[in-house]
Amino acid sequence: MTSIPRETAPVTDADELLQDFYVDAAPPSQNGAGYHEDSAGAAAGDVPPDSDPTQESAQPGDEAQLPYWQTQLHTLETFLQRPKKVWLVDRILGAGDFVLLFGESGHGKTHAVIDFAFSCLTGNTFADTFSIVRPMTVAYATGEGVSGLSDRLRAVAQHYGRTDVPLYIFSDIPQLYERTSPPGAVAFIHAWRAMADAGQVPAQLDVLILDTLHNATAGADENSARDVSTIMQTLRLLRDALGCAIVLVHHSNKAGTDYRGSSSLKGAMDTMLRSQKTGDGNYLLACEKSKDGEAWQAQKFELAQVGDGSEGVRVQWTGVASGTGSKKETHAAKCVAFLRANAGSYYTADDITREIGLSPDNAKNVLADLRQLVTAGTVQRDGAGKRGAPYRFSMDLLADDE
């Protein structure tokens, strides 16, 4: 058997690692759109039992099955000559970026990401505010809500008046965290390249949307910085092998105070967006992080019926939300984020004050915030009523945060 032809696919330094997994393997099997999982639940394209696709680079039981690191050495002179960041979507998505869009269930995040996808596909300004550099190719892989996805896509397509767009939908999702077999991400890369060779998809993929991150990381502890590191290694492999930017759709935590999972996830993202329902029944899309620019004012939207309503609903942007410019994270939010990232461990108010980067002078304010968080049920205290008793993130919320 021979490896998958690559004349039409992007060639990157990631290819050498991919060969470690599939150098003599048959191309992943295809069913209509391509990558899929068979009825037994194994990723399509898994190699025959008598082959060893992992060779010595990723043996079962390794701490990180994708030791992906590229040697990219520069002198100062050559580094300063690197091209400037290319924005695909102004102030939101750059070439090769990682974007996380999160929100609670029912808070419009899937509607917002579908509208974002159509803006990319058509080249239309997103949210009536953010310019698109050119029409792009988008792949949308989902592991949940498949039954309702067609109605949402139909509504948006009718609004844009287009169905002839380069949107490629996968009704399952490549796995980013697998320790004992070649990851589904590798199968996805090879499947995309095989379909490009067959003329089913373009060789160049611009944007890959994974909805949701939870469904793409089965078996991972999303509160573990180590597991998130493994997931990010796989995402970098996907990005570099396909030459695309990646958008992750994710859930808020149970308390609704932030995204779900380890704080290291935020550090790995270029942009973070939050979709949130407001008290008047409308919605906001807010910028929680922009690594290469300033956070912009939140954009308001509502869900409008298409036609008589039988075609579903779509996002309708209604302008800038007043008083929602960039704001500093509150002390209480910092306390929750720290305790959430270190769930299971107790810390005193003084410890927490120091760990979130505040001076000892702020300890009283932090203590007052912690007491309110205990009342709200977000934080638990060991030995309530005792002076100096430590705090931890609520284990009840942690158990429900799935």
Solvent accessible surface area in square Angstrom, and as a share of the most:
residue,aa,sasa,rsa
1,M,162,0.72
2,T,113,0.66
3,S,38,0.25
4,I,8,0.04
5,P,74,0.46
6,R,41,0.15
7,E,152,0.68
8,T,73,0.42
9,A,10,0.08
10,P,27,0.17
11,V,109,0.63
12,T,41,0.24
13,D,93,0.48
14,A,0,0.00
15,D,12,0.06
16,E,139,0.62
17,L,22,0.11
18,L,0,0.00
19,Q,51,0.23
20,D,41,0.21
21,F,1,0.00
22,Y,5,0.02
23,V,49,0.28
24,D,99,0.51
25,A,7,0.05
26,A,42,0.32
27,P,66,0.42
28,P,2,0.02
29,S,60,0.39
30,Q,73,0.33
31,N,104,0.53
32,G,62,0.60
33,A,60,0.46
34,G,1,0.01
35,Y,8,0.03
36,H,43,0.19
37,E,69,0.31
38,D,64,0.33
39,S,128,0.83
40,A,94,0.73
41,G,47,0.45
42,A,46,0.35
43,A,18,0.14
44,A,6,0.04
45,G,13,0.13
46,D,76,0.39
47,V,25,0.15
48,P,55,0.35
49,P,143,0.90
50,D,136,0.70
51,S,50,0.32
52,D,88,0.46
53,P,18,0.12
54,T,14,0.08
55,Q,73,0.32
56,E,160,0.72
57,S,29,0.19
58,A,6,0.05
59,Q,73,0.32
60,P,87,0.55
61,G,60,0.58
62,D,51,0.26
63,E,106,0.48
64,A,34,0.26
65,Q,2,0.01
66,L,0,0.00
67,P,78,0.49
68,Y,23,0.09
69,W,201,0.71
70,Q,35,0.16
71,T,103,0.60
72,Q,115,0.51
73,L,161,0.80
74,H,73,0.32
75,T,87,0.51
76,L,131,0.65
77,E,122,0.55
78,T,65,0.38
79,F,105,0.44
80,L,130,0.65
81,Q,130,0.58
82,R,120,0.44
83,P,123,0.77
84,K,186,0.79
85,K,75,0.32
86,V,82,0.47
87,W,67,0.23
88,L,11,0.05
89,V,0,0.00
90,D,47,0.24
91,R,88,0.32
92,I,0,0.00
93,L,0,0.00
94,G,0,0.00
95,A,61,0.47
96,G,24,0.23
97,D,8,0.04
98,F,8,0.03
99,V,2,0.01
100,L,0,0.00
101,L,6,0.03
102,F,1,0.00
103,G,1,0.01
104,E,61,0.27
105,S,91,0.59
106,G,62,0.59
107,H,36,0.16
108,G,8,0.07
109,K,14,0.06
110,T,25,0.14
111,H,22,0.10
112,A,0,0.00
113,V,0,0.00
114,I,2,0.01
115,D,6,0.03
116,F,8,0.03
117,A,3,0.02
118,F,5,0.02
119,S,1,0.00
120,C,0,0.00
121,L,2,0.01
122,T,20,0.12
123,G,26,0.25
124,N,72,0.37
125,T,66,0.38
126,F,2,0.01
127,A,4,0.03
128,D,114,0.59
129,T,54,0.31
130,F,0,0.00
131,S,64,0.41
132,I,20,0.10
133,V,84,0.48
134,R,107,0.39
135,P,86,0.54
136,M,3,0.01
137,T,13,0.08
138,V,0,0.00
139,A,0,0.00
140,Y,4,0.02
141,A,0,0.00
142,T,2,0.01
143,G,36,0.34
144,E,74,0.33
145,G,55,0.53
146,V,71,0.41
147,S,108,0.69
148,G,32,0.31
149,L,14,0.07
150,S,57,0.37
151,D,66,0.34
152,R,85,0.31
153,L,26,0.13
154,R,117,0.43
155,A,0,0.00
156,V,6,0.03
157,A,11,0.09
158,Q,93,0.41
159,H,88,0.39
160,Y,45,0.17
161,G,61,0.58
162,R,89,0.33
163,T,118,0.69
164,D,107,0.55
165,V,22,0.12
166,P,43,0.27
167,L,30,0.15
168,Y,59,0.22
169,I,66,0.33
170,F,5,0.02
171,S,77,0.50
172,D,27,0.14
173,I,8,0.04
174,P,0,0.00
175,Q,24,0.11
176,L,0,0.00
177,Y,17,0.07
178,E,43,0.19
179,R,66,0.24
180,T,99,0.58
181,S,50,0.32
182,P,21,0.13
183,P,0,0.00
184,G,1,0.01
185,A,0,0.00
186,V,0,0.00
187,A,1,0.01
188,F,1,0.00
189,I,0,0.00
190,H,2,0.01
191,A,0,0.00
192,W,1,0.00
193,R,0,0.00
194,A,13,0.10
195,M,1,0.00
196,A,11,0.08
197,D,58,0.30
198,A,70,0.55
199,G,65,0.63
200,Q,82,0.37
201,V,13,0.08
202,P,48,0.30
203,A,29,0.22
204,Q,78,0.34
205,L,0,0.00
206,D,12,0.06
207,V,0,0.00
208,L,0,0.00
209,I,0,0.00
210,L,0,0.00
211,D,6,0.03
212,T,0,0.00
213,L,11,0.05
214,H,76,0.34
215,N,40,0.20
216,A,0,0.00
217,T,11,0.07
218,A,66,0.51
219,G,78,0.75
220,A,24,0.19
221,D,71,0.37
222,E,34,0.15
223,N,38,0.19
224,S,29,0.19
225,A,59,0.46
226,R,154,0.56
227,D,14,0.07
228,V,7,0.04
229,S,54,0.35
230,T,3,0.02
231,I,6,0.03
232,M,7,0.03
233,Q,34,0.15
234,T,0,0.00
235,L,0,0.00
236,R,81,0.30
237,L,0,0.00
238,L,0,0.00
239,R,56,0.20
240,D,27,0.14
241,A,0,0.00
242,L,1,0.00
243,G,41,0.39
244,C,1,0.01
245,A,1,0.01
246,I,0,0.00
247,V,3,0.02
248,L,0,0.00
249,V,0,0.00
250,H,1,0.00
251,H,30,0.13
252,S,9,0.06
253,N,4,0.02
254,K,114,0.48
255,A,38,0.30
256,G,17,0.16
257,T,54,0.32
258,D,33,0.17
259,Y,14,0.05
260,R,7,0.02
261,G,6,0.06
262,S,4,0.03
263,S,60,0.38
264,S,43,0.28
265,L,6,0.03
266,K,73,0.31
267,G,61,0.58
268,A,32,0.25
269,M,1,0.01
270,D,16,0.08
271,T,2,0.01
272,M,1,0.01
273,L,3,0.02
274,R,33,0.12
275,S,1,0.01
276,Q,73,0.32
277,K,88,0.37
278,T,41,0.24
279,G,93,0.89
280,D,111,0.57
281,G,39,0.37
282,N,52,0.27
283,Y,18,0.07
284,L,34,0.17
285,L,1,0.00
286,A,23,0.18
287,C,14,0.08
288,E,67,0.30
289,K,39,0.17
290,S,18,0.11
291,K,121,0.51
292,D,73,0.38
293,G,36,0.34
294,E,153,0.69
295,A,30,0.24
296,W,17,0.06
297,Q,82,0.37
298,A,2,0.02
299,Q,7,0.03
300,K,75,0.32
301,F,1,0.00
302,E,55,0.25
303,L,54,0.27
304,A,20,0.15
305,Q,127,0.56
306,V,10,0.06
307,G,66,0.64
308,D,121,0.63
309,G,24,0.23
310,S,87,0.56
311,E,52,0.24
312,G,19,0.18
313,V,45,0.26
314,R,41,0.15
315,V,3,0.02
316,Q,68,0.30
317,W,33,0.12
318,T,66,0.38
319,G,35,0.34
320,V,76,0.43
321,A,5,0.04
322,S,107,0.69
323,G,82,0.78
324,T,41,0.24
325,G,33,0.32
326,S,86,0.56
327,K,178,0.76
328,K,186,0.79
329,E,78,0.35
330,T,86,0.50
331,H,57,0.26
332,A,29,0.22
333,A,32,0.25
334,K,60,0.25
335,C,0,0.00
336,V,4,0.03
337,A,31,0.24
338,F,31,0.13
339,L,0,0.00
340,R,8,0.03
341,A,29,0.23
342,N,51,0.26
343,A,33,0.25
344,G,37,0.35
345,S,50,0.32
346,Y,81,0.31
347,Y,50,0.19
348,T,47,0.27
349,A,16,0.12
350,D,91,0.47
351,D,40,0.21
352,I,0,0.00
353,T,3,0.01
354,R,148,0.54
355,E,91,0.41
356,I,26,0.13
357,G,66,0.63
358,L,34,0.17
359,S,53,0.34
360,P,117,0.74
361,D,130,0.68
362,N,35,0.18
363,A,20,0.16
364,K,170,0.72
365,N,87,0.44
366,V,0,0.00
367,L,46,0.23
368,A,49,0.38
369,D,31,0.16
370,L,0,0.00
371,R,136,0.50
372,Q,126,0.56
373,L,21,0.11
374,V,54,0.31
375,T,121,0.70
376,A,79,0.61
377,G,38,0.36
378,T,10,0.06
379,V,3,0.02
380,Q,49,0.22
381,R,54,0.20
382,D,72,0.37
383,G,30,0.29
384,A,85,0.66
385,G,73,0.70
386,K,140,0.59
387,R,242,0.88
388,G,54,0.52
389,A,7,0.06
390,P,34,0.21
391,Y,1,0.00
392,R,58,0.21
393,F,2,0.01
394,S,3,0.02
395,M,62,0.28
396,D,98,0.51
397,L,28,0.14
398,L,38,0.19
399,A,67,0.52
400,D,84,0.43
401,D,13,0.07
402,E,153,0.69
